[in-house]
Amino acid sequence: MATRTDFDVIVVGAGPAGGMAAGTAAAMGLRTALVEEHPEIGAPTHCSGKLQLHAFREFNLPERLILNTLQAGAFYAPNGVVARVRRAVPDSHVVDRAVFDRWLAHQAQERGAELLLDTRLRTAERVNGAVRVTGERSGKAFSATAAMIVDAEGARPVLPKTLGFQLRRRLILGLQYQMTDVDLEEPDCPEVYLGTAAAPGFFGWLMPIGDRRARVGVCVDPQLAGRAPLHYLESLLRRHPVVARRLRYARIERKLAGPIPVLASRSPTAVDGMILVGDAAGHVKATSGGGIYFSLIAARLAAEGAASFVGGDRDALIRYDRRWRRRFGRELRATTMARLALNRMTDADLNAIVATIAADEPFRATLERLGDTAYQSRLLAPFIMHALRPGHLATLARPMLKIIRYGLRALWDDEIPAEENGADEMNT
């Protein structure tokens, strides 16, 4: 006999993926709970808030969420050479993540979802065809049952392993300062700072958010970095010639930090009673750490899968896994390929790539025409073809060999190679 449940679906985590999943599920008539461990939504904030225009169009997001619009990019090599690209049309907006997350949660409530704040869940277990979650709410014991759990806990989910998920991913660590009185060269142009001194295993950035304000940060790979993110961020602010000049009169408004899952395996993202979405599922581009847009797509697909599952369709979980992979699985594989190669590149390799982009106007024009920060795989073939030209082969031979050796296997390996993942990232 099936257990009578408190809800049809419990969504765990009120970030973008959780808010979208709860709102979609409630709109489909499911008895929905949106559970958030913190006393308020949007705190603490972790990411830079960059969100592609694709998301605003596909999900009809209101323009009042926009802080700034981005149309260009500047990439600084370790030796100081800069490659600048500018698209004919804007690529992304910057949003205030706290405001954005609260808007999504409010939409979910408007559609009938119940919001449970200050609720930390510890375990999940299957009980007579349902799933029971337990934890604490406002310091008191809490328990609830549902036919389906949509897990949107973020980079370090707790509940999946209690239902048998084997999560394998690599976590990078990010730290950024939101600053005012920044001397911006172009207010629509984020800057990226590459190199082992700036940010081992990833990069540093300056993200303009409007009104002479910017978010300046670094992400580093703990397996490649000898110091904590704070060391690299403070070094970037004080010693990088471009950043130090931009920030000479700047003041810190707030500090933001958090882990980002990259190099996730291709393990299933749904089992009986639970669907993973967003960072919990590894829906993150390994090149940039961005994942809001893909998380929104997966969240809507997860809610639709949950509705079918609650209605008795046991194949809905398999279809969810297949549907999100059809939508953006190629991008995750391609960016994983690129990240595996980038992590093996020396500063000299990065200098060669940036210098080629800076000096070759036709190549730069191709990047500007085809570039899309959501769908980065579109640049892979043009880059390889360009690198193989006689004029560039000598300087780009080493980076190309690393792409082939360390990257292409990501297109067919069932999992990221063991040497690319530490044991401490299993089931975190």
SEPA-561070 format. One record per residue (C-alpha): residue number from 1; residue in three letters; x, y, z. Coordinates in pm, whole numbers, plus 50000, padded with zeros to 5 digits. Layout:
N
+------+------+-------+-------+-------+
| romi | miti |     x |     y |     z |
+------+------+-------+-------+-------+
|  NUM |  ALA |     X |     Y |     Z |
...
+------+------+-------+-------+-------+
//
This chain:
428
+------+------+-------+-------+-------+
| romi | miti |     x |     y |     z |
+------+------+-------+-------+-------+
|    1 |  MET | 50000 | 50000 | 50000 |
|    2 |  ALA | 50141 | 50336 | 49895 |
|    3 |  THR | 50216 | 50590 | 50163 |
|    4 |  ARG | 49994 | 50898 | 50168 |
|    5 |  THR | 50235 | 51184 | 50112 |
|    6 |  ASP | 50250 | 51539 | 50243 |
|    7 |  PHE | 50347 | 51667 | 49898 |
|    8 |  ASP | 50367 | 51540 | 49543 |
|    9 |  VAL | 50713 | 51690 | 49502 |
|   10 |  ILE | 50964 | 51848 | 49740 |
|   11 |  VAL | 51221 | 52075 | 49578 |
|   12 |  VAL | 51533 | 52111 | 49790 |
|   13 |  GLY | 51725 | 52436 | 49745 |
|   14 |  ALA | 51580 | 52775 | 49643 |
|   15 |  GLY | 51845 | 52885 | 49397 |
|   16 |  PRO | 51763 | 52932 | 49027 |
|   17 |  ALA | 51716 | 52560 | 48958 |
|   18 |  GLY | 51503 | 52505 | 49268 |
|   19 |  GLY | 51288 | 52812 | 49213 |
|   20 |  MET | 51222 | 52723 | 48850 |
|   21 |  ALA | 51148 | 52358 | 48931 |
|   22 |  ALA | 50907 | 52449 | 49211 |
|   23 |  GLY | 50729 | 52711 | 49002 |
|   24 |  THR | 50688 | 52475 | 48707 |
|   25 |  ALA | 50569 | 52187 | 48925 |
|   26 |  ALA | 50317 | 52403 | 49108 |
|   27 |  ALA | 50187 | 52545 | 48779 |
|   28 |  MET | 50124 | 52186 | 48664 |
|   29 |  GLY | 49903 | 52126 | 48967 |
|   30 |  LEU | 50147 | 51933 | 49185 |
|   31 |  ARG | 50143 | 51981 | 49562 |
|   32 |  THR | 50485 | 52139 | 49584 |
|   33 |  ALA | 50719 | 52237 | 49867 |
|   34 |  LEU | 51025 | 52455 | 49808 |
|   35 |  VAL | 51273 | 52397 | 50090 |
|   36 |  GLU | 51558 | 52639 | 50164 |
|   37 |  GLU | 51814 | 52579 | 50438 |
|   38 |  HIS | 51882 | 52949 | 50502 |
|   39 |  PRO | 51645 | 53191 | 50679 |
|   40 |  GLU | 51617 | 53400 | 50362 |
|   41 |  ILE | 51645 | 53330 | 49992 |
|   42 |  GLY | 51946 | 53461 | 49805 |
|   43 |  ALA | 52188 | 53461 | 50098 |
|   44 |  PRO | 52467 | 53384 | 50079 |
|   45 |  THR | 52522 | 53468 | 49711 |
|   46 |  HIS | 52795 | 53277 | 49530 |
|   47 |  CYS | 52815 | 53353 | 49158 |
|   48 |  SER | 52884 | 53653 | 48936 |
|   49 |  GLY | 52523 | 53664 | 48813 |
|   50 |  LYS | 52602 | 53645 | 48440 |
|   51 |  LEU | 52302 | 53507 | 48249 |
|   52 |  GLN | 52275 | 53471 | 47873 |
|   53 |  LEU | 52004 | 53645 | 47673 |
|   54 |  HIS | 51882 | 53297 | 47573 |
|   55 |  ALA | 51747 | 53257 | 47926 |
|   56 |  PHE | 51558 | 53586 | 47923 |
|   57 |  ARG | 51391 | 53494 | 47595 |
|   58 |  GLU | 51316 | 53131 | 47674 |
|   59 |  PHE | 51181 | 53188 | 48024 |
|   60 |  ASN | 51030 | 53534 | 47973 |
|   61 |  LEU | 51236 | 53686 | 48253 |
|   62 |  PRO | 51157 | 54051 | 48335 |
|   63 |  GLU | 51402 | 54322 | 48232 |
|   64 |  ARG | 51388 | 54476 | 48580 |
|   65 |  LEU | 51618 | 54197 | 48697 |
|   66 |  ILE | 51900 | 54329 | 48474 |
|   67 |  LEU | 52192 | 54519 | 48631 |
|   68 |  ASN | 52409 | 54540 | 48320 |
|   69 |  THR | 52435 | 54409 | 47964 |
|   70 |  LEU | 52751 | 54252 | 47821 |
|   71 |  GLN | 52858 | 54251 | 47458 |
|   72 |  ALA | 53237 | 54214 | 47460 |
|   73 |  GLY | 53525 | 54036 | 47632 |
|   74 |  ALA | 53892 | 54096 | 47705 |
|   75 |  PHE | 54131 | 53805 | 47769 |
|   76 |  TYR | 54464 | 53883 | 47935 |
|   77 |  ALA | 54747 | 53635 | 47883 |
|   78 |  PRO | 55001 | 53571 | 48160 |
|   79 |  ASN | 55253 | 53790 | 47974 |
|   80 |  GLY | 55010 | 54082 | 47957 |
|   81 |  VAL | 54901 | 54052 | 47593 |
|   82 |  VAL | 54526 | 54111 | 47558 |
|   83 |  ALA | 54281 | 53978 | 47300 |
|   84 |  ARG | 53959 | 54177 | 47271 |
|   85 |  VAL | 53642 | 54049 | 47108 |
|   86 |  ARG | 53312 | 54227 | 47054 |
|   87 |  ARG | 52992 | 54073 | 46926 |
|   88 |  ALA | 52751 | 54256 | 46697 |
|   89 |  VAL | 52474 | 54201 | 46954 |
|   90 |  PRO | 52474 | 54154 | 47334 |
|   91 |  ASP | 52549 | 53809 | 47469 |
|   92 |  SER | 52448 | 53826 | 47835 |
|   93 |  HIS | 52294 | 54027 | 48115 |
|   94 |  VAL | 52420 | 54051 | 48472 |
|   95 |  VAL | 52159 | 54001 | 48745 |
|   96 |  ASP | 52164 | 54039 | 49120 |
|   97 |  ARG | 52143 | 53673 | 49220 |
|   98 |  ALA | 51965 | 53744 | 49548 |
|   99 |  VAL | 51693 | 53943 | 49371 |
|  100 |  PHE | 51673 | 53686 | 49092 |
|  101 |  ASP | 51640 | 53391 | 49330 |
|  102 |  ARG | 51371 | 53570 | 49533 |
|  103 |  TRP | 51177 | 53652 | 49219 |
|  104 |  LEU | 51175 | 53287 | 49114 |
|  105 |  ALA | 51065 | 53175 | 49462 |
|  106 |  HIS | 50788 | 53437 | 49462 |
|  107 |  GLN | 50669 | 53309 | 49125 |
|  108 |  ALA | 50661 | 52958 | 49268 |
|  109 |  GLN | 50454 | 53074 | 49564 |
|  110 |  GLU | 50217 | 53261 | 49336 |
|  111 |  ARG | 50156 | 52935 | 49152 |
|  112 |  GLY | 50081 | 52747 | 49475 |
|  113 |  ALA | 50413 | 52617 | 49605 |
|  114 |  GLU | 50471 | 52620 | 49982 |
|  115 |  LEU | 50799 | 52786 | 50083 |
|  116 |  LEU | 50979 | 52635 | 50384 |
|  117 |  LEU | 51269 | 52854 | 50498 |
|  118 |  ASP | 51534 | 52776 | 50761 |
|  119 |  THR | 51487 | 52406 | 50687 |
|  120 |  ARG | 51798 | 52190 | 50665 |
|  121 |  LEU | 51739 | 51836 | 50538 |
|  122 |  ARG | 51980 | 51562 | 50641 |
|  123 |  THR | 51850 | 51233 | 50499 |
|  124 |  ALA | 51613 | 51084 | 50246 |
|  125 |  GLU | 51473 | 50732 | 50248 |
|  126 |  ARG | 51224 | 50535 | 50043 |
|  127 |  VAL | 50909 | 50435 | 50229 |
|  128 |  ASN | 50637 | 50229 | 50059 |
|  129 |  GLY | 50664 | 50394 | 49720 |
|  130 |  ALA | 50733 | 50743 | 49855 |
|  131 |  VAL | 51037 | 50931 | 49984 |
|  132 |  ARG | 51067 | 51070 | 50335 |
|  133 |  VAL | 51309 | 51354 | 50409 |
|  134 |  THR | 51416 | 51442 | 50761 |
|  135 |  GLY | 51609 | 51727 | 50916 |
|  136 |  GLU | 51548 | 52041 | 51119 |
|  137 |  ARG | 51328 | 52344 | 51066 |
|  138 |  SER | 51405 | 52649 | 51278 |
|  139 |  GLY | 51591 | 52426 | 51520 |
|  140 |  LYS | 51314 | 52166 | 51557 |
|  141 |  ALA | 51287 | 51818 | 51410 |
|  142 |  PHE | 51127 | 51814 | 51066 |
|  143 |  SER | 50999 | 51534 | 50845 |
|  144 |  ALA | 50792 | 51527 | 50525 |
|  145 |  THR | 50705 | 51280 | 50253 |
|  146 |  ALA | 50661 | 51314 | 49879 |
|  147 |  ALA | 50637 | 51101 | 49570 |
|  148 |  MET | 50941 | 51277 | 49424 |
|  149 |  ILE | 51236 | 51486 | 49544 |
|  150 |  VAL | 51394 | 51737 | 49308 |
|  151 |  ASP | 51740 | 51800 | 49451 |
|  152 |  ALA | 51877 | 52149 | 49375 |
|  153 |  GLU | 52102 | 52175 | 49680 |
|  154 |  GLY | 52401 | 52304 | 49487 |
|  155 |  ALA | 52764 | 52197 | 49455 |
|  156 |  ARG | 52774 | 51988 | 49773 |
|  157 |  PRO | 52439 | 51809 | 49793 |
|  158 |  VAL | 52365 | 51600 | 50102 |
|  159 |  LEU | 52056 | 51399 | 50011 |
|  160 |  PRO | 52156 | 51217 | 49688 |
|  161 |  LYS | 52405 | 50981 | 49850 |
|  162 |  THR | 52140 | 50872 | 50101 |
|  163 |  LEU | 51942 | 50735 | 49804 |
|  164 |  GLY | 52239 | 50569 | 49638 |
|  165 |  PHE | 52374 | 50832 | 49399 |
|  166 |  GLN | 52746 | 50809 | 49327 |
|  167 |  LEU | 52840 | 51170 | 49259 |
|  168 |  ARG | 53176 | 51220 | 49094 |
|  169 |  ARG | 53292 | 51570 | 49017 |
|  170 |  ARG | 53575 | 51809 | 49075 |
|  171 |  LEU | 53513 | 52116 | 49287 |
|  172 |  ILE | 53688 | 52443 | 49220 |
|  173 |  LEU | 53678 | 52720 | 49480 |
|  174 |  GLY | 53568 | 53074 | 49400 |
|  175 |  LEU | 53601 | 53404 | 49585 |
|  176 |  GLN | 53496 | 53746 | 49459 |
|  177 |  TYR | 53452 | 54099 | 49587 |
|  178 |  GLN | 53171 | 54325 | 49475 |
|  179 |  MET | 53332 | 54668 | 49445 |
|  180 |  THR | 53231 | 55025 | 49368 |
|  181 |  ASP | 53426 | 55318 | 49217 |
|  182 |  VAL | 53591 | 55086 | 48967 |
|  183 |  ASP | 53772 | 55248 | 48675 |
|  184 |  LEU | 53608 | 55051 | 48394 |
|  185 |  GLU | 53749 | 55078 | 48043 |
|  186 |  GLU | 53430 | 54947 | 47879 |
|  187 |  PRO | 53120 | 54896 | 48093 |
|  188 |  ASP | 52991 | 54613 | 47873 |
|  189 |  CYS | 53320 | 54420 | 47865 |
|  190 |  PRO | 53414 | 54157 | 48127 |
|  191 |  GLU | 53785 | 54095 | 48164 |
|  192 |  VAL | 53943 | 53751 | 48212 |
|  193 |  TYR | 54292 | 53704 | 48359 |
|  194 |  LEU | 54471 | 53381 | 48273 |
|  195 |  GLY | 54778 | 53210 | 48410 |
|  196 |  THR | 54914 | 53000 | 48693 |
|  197 |  ALA | 55004 | 53308 | 48896 |
|  198 |  ALA | 54657 | 53462 | 48859 |
|  199 |  ALA | 54439 | 53154 | 48920 |
|  200 |  PRO | 54578 | 52799 | 48887 |
|  201 |  GLY | 54328 | 52568 | 48720 |
|  202 |  PHE | 54083 | 52839 | 48623 |
|  203 |  PHE | 54097 | 53221 | 48585 |
|  204 |  GLY | 54042 | 53558 | 48745 |
|  205 |  TRP | 53779 | 53806 | 48629 |
|  206 |  LEU | 53638 | 54154 | 48646 |
|  207 |  MET | 53262 | 54159 | 48574 |
|  208 |  PRO | 53107 | 54506 | 48528 |
|  209 |  ILE | 52762 | 54529 | 48689 |
|  210 |  GLY | 52683 | 54895 | 48614 |
|  211 |  ASP | 52735 | 55236 | 48776 |
|  212 |  ARG | 53114 | 55196 | 48809 |
|  213 |  ARG | 53065 | 54876 | 49005 |
|  214 |  ALA | 53212 | 54535 | 48933 |
|  215 |  ARG | 53259 | 54188 | 49076 |
|  216 |  VAL | 53625 | 54096 | 49084 |
|  217 |  GLY | 53719 | 53740 | 49165 |
|  218 |  VAL | 53915 | 53421 | 49110 |
|  219 |  CYS | 53843 | 53053 | 49095 |
|  220 |  VAL | 54120 | 52805 | 49161 |
|  221 |  ASP | 54150 | 52429 | 49144 |
|  222 |  PRO | 54268 | 52298 | 49484 |
|  223 |  GLN | 54457 | 52018 | 49310 |
|  224 |  LEU | 54660 | 52270 | 49111 |
|  225 |  ALA | 54681 | 52566 | 49349 |
|  226 |  GLY | 54929 | 52587 | 49632 |
|  227 |  ARG | 54734 | 52853 | 49822 |
|  228 |  ALA | 54374 | 52937 | 49915 |
|  229 |  PRO | 54160 | 53154 | 49681 |
|  230 |  LEU | 54209 | 53457 | 49909 |
|  231 |  HIS | 54582 | 53459 | 49834 |
|  232 |  TYR | 54523 | 53467 | 49458 |
|  233 |  LEU | 54248 | 53728 | 49476 |
|  234 |  GLU | 54452 | 53964 | 49692 |
|  235 |  SER | 54750 | 53911 | 49463 |
|  236 |  LEU | 54536 | 53988 | 49159 |
|  237 |  LEU | 54406 | 54309 | 49316 |
|  238 |  ARG | 54747 | 54434 | 49424 |
|  239 |  ARG | 54993 | 54301 | 49168 |
|  240 |  HIS | 54819 | 54256 | 48834 |
|  241 |  PRO | 54899 | 54577 | 48645 |
|  242 |  VAL | 54557 | 54607 | 48480 |
|  243 |  VAL | 54347 | 54509 | 48782 |
|  244 |  ALA | 54545 | 54726 | 49022 |
|  245 |  ARG | 54488 | 55027 | 48796 |
|  246 |  ARG | 54116 | 54956 | 48762 |
|  247 |  LEU | 54074 | 54929 | 49138 |
|  248 |  ARG | 54304 | 55202 | 49271 |
|  249 |  TYR | 54007 | 55400 | 49412 |
|  250 |  ALA | 53765 | 55109 | 49453 |
|  251 |  ARG | 53592 | 55002 | 49772 |
|  252 |  ILE | 53462 | 54657 | 49867 |
|  253 |  GLU | 53084 | 54637 | 49913 |
|  254 |  ARG | 53058 | 54268 | 49993 |
|  255 |  LYS | 53244 | 53938 | 49962 |
|  256 |  LEU | 53106 | 53628 | 49790 |
|  257 |  ALA | 53245 | 53274 | 49794 |
|  258 |  GLY | 53150 | 52920 | 49705 |
|  259 |  PRO | 53246 | 52594 | 49533 |
|  260 |  ILE | 53162 | 52513 | 49171 |
|  261 |  PRO | 53138 | 52155 | 49038 |
|  262 |  VAL | 53328 | 52097 | 48715 |
|  263 |  LEU | 53443 | 51783 | 48535 |
|  264 |  ALA | 53135 | 51589 | 48643 |
|  265 |  SER | 53091 | 51232 | 48523 |
|  266 |  ARG | 52811 | 51108 | 48301 |
|  267 |  SER | 52640 | 50919 | 48582 |
|  268 |  PRO | 52258 | 50914 | 48577 |
|  269 |  THR | 52090 | 51219 | 48728 |
|  270 |  ALA | 51766 | 51046 | 48828 |
|  271 |  VAL | 51682 | 50743 | 49037 |
|  272 |  ASP | 51356 | 50616 | 49181 |
|  273 |  GLY | 51226 | 50900 | 49397 |
|  274 |  MET | 51485 | 51168 | 49315 |
|  275 |  ILE | 51592 | 51395 | 49029 |
|  276 |  LEU | 51908 | 51608 | 49037 |
|  277 |  VAL | 51923 | 51953 | 48877 |
|  278 |  GLY | 52169 | 52241 | 48851 |
|  279 |  ASP | 52498 | 52224 | 49037 |
|  280 |  ALA | 52384 | 51910 | 49217 |
|  281 |  ALA | 52368 | 51736 | 48877 |
|  282 |  GLY | 52687 | 51895 | 48745 |
|  283 |  HIS | 52501 | 52118 | 48497 |
|  284 |  VAL | 52798 | 52355 | 48477 |
|  285 |  LYS | 53027 | 52453 | 48189 |
|  286 |  ALA | 53376 | 52346 | 48292 |
|  287 |  THR | 53542 | 52630 | 48103 |
|  288 |  SER | 53361 | 52918 | 48273 |
|  289 |  GLY | 53185 | 52771 | 48578 |
|  290 |  GLY | 52857 | 52915 | 48448 |
|  291 |  GLY | 52539 | 52714 | 48471 |
|  292 |  ILE | 52232 | 52926 | 48549 |
|  293 |  TYR | 52079 | 52897 | 48202 |
|  294 |  PHE | 52128 | 52521 | 48178 |
|  295 |  SER | 51999 | 52484 | 48534 |
|  296 |  LEU | 51676 | 52661 | 48440 |
|  297 |  ILE | 51631 | 52431 | 48140 |
|  298 |  ALA | 51695 | 52120 | 48350 |
|  299 |  ALA | 51465 | 52245 | 48628 |
|  300 |  ARG | 51172 | 52279 | 48393 |
|  301 |  LEU | 51239 | 51935 | 48246 |
|  302 |  ALA | 51268 | 51793 | 48600 |
|  303 |  ALA | 50930 | 51935 | 48700 |
|  304 |  GLU | 50773 | 51789 | 48389 |
|  305 |  GLY | 50937 | 51455 | 48466 |
|  306 |  ALA | 50815 | 51470 | 48825 |
|  307 |  ALA | 50458 | 51534 | 48708 |
|  308 |  SER | 50472 | 51231 | 48480 |
|  309 |  PHE | 50627 | 51019 | 48756 |
|  310 |  VAL | 50358 | 51119 | 49005 |
|  311 |  GLY | 50102 | 51030 | 48742 |
|  312 |  GLY | 50236 | 50676 | 48728 |
|  313 |  ASP | 50486 | 50696 | 48439 |
|  314 |  ARG | 50795 | 50513 | 48569 |
|  315 |  ASP | 50989 | 50586 | 48249 |
|  316 |  ALA | 50974 | 50959 | 48321 |
|  317 |  LEU | 51307 | 50955 | 48507 |
|  318 |  ILE | 51494 | 50800 | 48215 |
|  319 |  ARG | 51335 | 51052 | 47980 |
|  320 |  TYR | 51443 | 51341 | 48203 |
|  321 |  ASP | 51803 | 51227 | 48184 |
|  322 |  ARG | 51784 | 51192 | 47807 |
|  323 |  ARG | 51604 | 51524 | 47753 |
|  324 |  TRP | 51852 | 51746 | 47933 |
|  325 |  ARG | 52141 | 51569 | 47764 |
|  326 |  ARG | 51982 | 51638 | 47425 |
|  327 |  ARG | 51939 | 52005 | 47514 |
|  328 |  PHE | 52287 | 52083 | 47645 |
|  329 |  GLY | 52484 | 51763 | 47706 |
|  330 |  ARG | 52711 | 51840 | 47413 |
|  331 |  GLU | 52811 | 52169 | 47576 |
|  332 |  LEU | 52904 | 51998 | 47900 |
|  333 |  ARG | 53115 | 51742 | 47713 |
|  334 |  ALA | 53284 | 52005 | 47496 |
|  335 |  THR | 53367 | 52234 | 47787 |
|  336 |  THR | 53493 | 51936 | 47986 |
|  337 |  MET | 53720 | 51856 | 47694 |
|  338 |  ALA | 53846 | 52214 | 47690 |
|  339 |  ARG | 53900 | 52226 | 48068 |
|  340 |  LEU | 54098 | 51901 | 48072 |
|  341 |  ALA | 54325 | 52048 | 47805 |
|  342 |  LEU | 54349 | 52393 | 47967 |
|  343 |  ASN | 54450 | 52242 | 48300 |
|  344 |  ARG | 54755 | 52089 | 48127 |
|  345 |  MET | 54860 | 52408 | 47949 |
|  346 |  THR | 55156 | 52615 | 48055 |
|  347 |  ASP | 55162 | 52993 | 48065 |
|  348 |  ALA | 55354 | 52978 | 47735 |
|  349 |  ASP | 55066 | 52784 | 47577 |
|  350 |  LEU | 54813 | 53042 | 47699 |
|  351 |  ASN | 55034 | 53325 | 47575 |
|  352 |  ALA | 55039 | 53168 | 47228 |
|  353 |  ILE | 54661 | 53128 | 47212 |
|  354 |  VAL | 54584 | 53481 | 47327 |
|  355 |  ALA | 54849 | 53631 | 47098 |
|  356 |  THR | 54703 | 53448 | 46799 |
|  357 |  ILE | 54354 | 53579 | 46868 |
|  358 |  ALA | 54485 | 53932 | 46924 |
|  359 |  ALA | 54693 | 53942 | 46604 |
|  360 |  ASP | 54471 | 53754 | 46358 |
|  361 |  GLU | 54177 | 53974 | 46261 |
|  362 |  PRO | 53995 | 53713 | 46044 |
|  363 |  PHE | 54018 | 53458 | 46325 |
|  364 |  ARG | 53896 | 53714 | 46577 |
|  365 |  ALA | 53606 | 53801 | 46346 |
|  366 |  THR | 53510 | 53432 | 46335 |
|  367 |  LEU | 53508 | 53417 | 46714 |
|  368 |  GLU | 53294 | 53731 | 46731 |
|  369 |  ARG | 53048 | 53593 | 46477 |
|  370 |  LEU | 53013 | 53243 | 46622 |
|  371 |  GLY | 53090 | 53312 | 46988 |
|  372 |  ASP | 52815 | 53236 | 47236 |
|  373 |  THR | 52896 | 53191 | 47604 |
|  374 |  ALA | 52606 | 52946 | 47641 |
|  375 |  TYR | 52703 | 52729 | 47343 |
|  376 |  GLN | 53081 | 52735 | 47346 |
|  377 |  SER | 53119 | 52415 | 47143 |
|  378 |  ARG | 53051 | 52620 | 46829 |
|  379 |  LEU | 53404 | 52755 | 46853 |
|  380 |  LEU | 53582 | 52421 | 46881 |
|  381 |  ALA | 53597 | 52329 | 46511 |
|  382 |  PRO | 53689 | 52682 | 46394 |
|  383 |  PHE | 53968 | 52699 | 46652 |
|  384 |  ILE | 54114 | 52362 | 46553 |
|  385 |  MET | 54095 | 52439 | 46181 |
|  386 |  HIS | 54259 | 52777 | 46233 |
|  387 |  ALA | 54533 | 52633 | 46452 |
|  388 |  LEU | 54621 | 52382 | 46180 |
|  389 |  ARG | 54698 | 52654 | 45927 |
|  390 |  PRO | 55067 | 52681 | 45837 |
|  391 |  GLY | 55095 | 53033 | 45976 |
|  392 |  HIS | 54984 | 52925 | 46324 |
|  393 |  LEU | 55084 | 52560 | 46350 |
|  394 |  ALA | 55430 | 52635 | 46488 |
|  395 |  THR | 55300 | 52850 | 46776 |
|  396 |  LEU | 54982 | 52651 | 46849 |
|  397 |  ALA | 55121 | 52299 | 46806 |
|  398 |  ARG | 55172 | 52241 | 47179 |
|  399 |  PRO | 54823 | 52359 | 47284 |
|  400 |  MET | 54670 | 52156 | 47002 |
|  401 |  LEU | 54847 | 51838 | 47110 |
|  402 |  LYS | 54715 | 51888 | 47462 |
|  403 |  ILE | 54362 | 51934 | 47333 |
|  404 |  ILE | 54395 | 51606 | 47146 |
|  405 |  ARG | 54568 | 51416 | 47426 |
|  406 |  TYR | 54376 | 51534 | 47731 |
|  407 |  GLY | 54056 | 51673 | 47587 |
|  408 |  LEU | 53916 | 51454 | 47314 |
|  409 |  ARG | 53874 | 51155 | 47547 |
|  410 |  ALA | 53607 | 51354 | 47731 |
|  411 |  LEU | 53388 | 51312 | 47423 |
|  412 |  TRP | 53365 | 50938 | 47468 |
|  413 |  ASP | 53478 | 50845 | 47820 |
|  414 |  ASP | 53192 | 50737 | 48045 |
|  415 |  GLU | 53356 | 50923 | 48332 |
|  416 |  ILE | 53627 | 51182 | 48384 |
|  417 |  PRO | 53958 | 50993 | 48415 |
|  418 |  ALA | 54041 | 50894 | 48772 |
|  419 |  GLU | 54354 | 51106 | 48781 |
|  420 |  GLU | 54140 | 51415 | 48718 |
|  421 |  ASN | 53930 | 51361 | 49030 |
|  422 |  GLY | 54043 | 51336 | 49389 |
|  423 |  ALA | 53883 | 51086 | 49624 |
|  424 |  ASP | 53759 | 51369 | 49843 |
|  425 |  GLU | 53520 | 51480 | 49569 |
|  426 |  MET | 53333 | 51153 | 49566 |
|  427 |  ASN | 52984 | 51189 | 49712 |
|  428 |  THR | 53043 | 51543 | 49835 |
+------+------+-------+-------+-------+
//
